[in-house]
Amino acid sequence: MPKFRLIATALLCFAGAITTAQAQVWKCTIDGKVQYSDQPCPAKGEAMTSRSLQSNVIDTSADRAAIERAKAAAAEQQAATATPSAAPVAPANVCPSDRDIAGMETKASSISLSPEAKRFVQDEIRRARQCQKGQGKYSAADWTVSKQAVDAQSSLTGGPDARRRAEAVHSAADPAEGDRIARQREAEEREAARRERDLRLRSTR
């Protein structure tokens, strides 16, 4: 016991000689485990020299390994608890309102429309209702083209071109409707060719 007191007294005197800018750090062995303290060790231990200290961090191979393991564990925990990034949100499908459809229905009942124009407006009404049921992927710009085409059916010259522009929009926005439009065009071309053939036959008689 006197020997320990003598050692402790000597260590305290040595610690008093150290400047206040750098406090003394002790490396103590307690129950077989190494610990660091700013107080003298109660049992086995040794004072750390200033060269082994770097800005209040004890730099030993064991400590560096422990720090790296702690960092790795923290990174794994953060990755496990991180909220996954949200998936990109697809643009909403824009469809005509019931009021817009009612306007098209009024247009379709006009007696001034040709049979082709009337059929087209009726098709636009059907496509608008299909859109409301979730068929196709339309934007507001697509239905602007459709509205312009419906309005153009009262014209004697611009109606056919406007119909083709609207049908191109539907073909791009709705593959099923695109197939239907293609089949309809083929049927119309066959019918037009038949009428032309019949007209030629009549003219030769």
C-alpha positions, 0 to 999 in steps of 0.5 A, a space after each residue: 500500500 505505501 508503495 502505491 501511494 508513493 507511485 501515485 504521489 510521483 505521478 501527481 507531481 508529474 501531472 502537475 508539471 504538464 501545461 493546462 493546454 494538454 491534460 494527462 491521459 492514463 491507459 488503465 487495465 481494469 478487469 483485463 480491459 484497457 480503458 483511458 482516463 484523465 485520472 490515475 489508474 487505481 491498479 495497473 496502468 501507464 500514462 500516455 505520452 503526448 506523442 501518442 495523443 492527437 487532438 484528444 484521440 487515442 491512436 492505437 491499432 486496436 482503437 482504429 479497428 474498433 472505430 472502423 467497425 463502429 462506423 461500418 455497423 452505423 452505416 449498415 444500420 442507416 442503410 437498413 432503416 433508410 426510407 427507400 426513394 419513391 418511384 417516379 410518378 407517372 403523369 396523370 391521364 387527362 380526360 374530357 369532363 362530362 361537360 366536354 362530352 355533352 358538348 360533343 354530343 350536341 355537335 354530333 346531333 347537328 344536321 349540318 354534319 356529313 355522315 363521315 363528320 358525324 361518325 368521327 364526332 361519335 367516335 370522339 365521344 366514345 374515346 372520351 368515355 373510354 379515357 374516363 374509364 382508364 383506357 389510354 394515356 392522354 395529355 391535355 394537349 391531346 384533347 385540345 387536338 381532339 376538340 379542334 378536330 370536332 370543331 372543324 367538322 363544320 368546315 367544308 375543307 378542313 374536316 378530313 385533315 383535322 380528323 386525321 390529326 386527331 386519329 393520330 393522337 388516339 393511335 399514339 395514346 391508346 394502342 387498342 384504339 390505334 388498331 381499331 382506327 387502322 382497321 377502319 381506314 382499311 375498310 373505308 379504303 376498300 369501300 372507296 375503291 369499290 365505289 370507284 370501280 362500280 362508277 367506272 363500270 357504269 360509265 363503260 355501259 
